[in-house]
């Protein structure tokens, strides 16, 4: 409790809000209650080769997103409020296309929507005082895709916030140097880091896939699913980077102790 008192009341409130977002939301598509049972049943019946394809697709998408967004995002832009609504509109538009064409367009929709979500995550990071030119910040942006509450299909994963951070970080050594290898085309550390993130991200991708593959969903449903998807990850990013901001002020140990004591 002494650790909690070291935070100001305002910062403690920020931490409490972050914890609520991180651990209570779960996966946003579960809010689409009418599809819940259908999605659950279809995920369980996915054949092994389809599950493997979704895992590989998740990895490929994240790898491509890292290559493009971390290079092209304007790092010198003045810090301001994140453009959450703008990115939601763009990702929703991608969902209209994906929903209209069903499973055949899933790969394209996932690539476009994930690229836009990554840019939104980076925008949120910058609004919380992160330096996008810092390699640790860039890896932290990628890490957001591995964060979030438990779903019905990831019982084997420890999805607590700090447990997830430790699990992903321990996948590689010298993580902040890993991104440099990407630009030169060789980085075993980065490959391991992306693979660790993709293992968790693919759980949510699988649920998104079966939802959009349901014929009756159509364009409107695809848009709703994408909107729920980006809403979830924007919440994860807001919580993640507000916690990191507090850690820069008080130290990671103090903030972690306060987080776990709440």
Beta strands, then each sheet from edge to edge (+ up, - down):
end
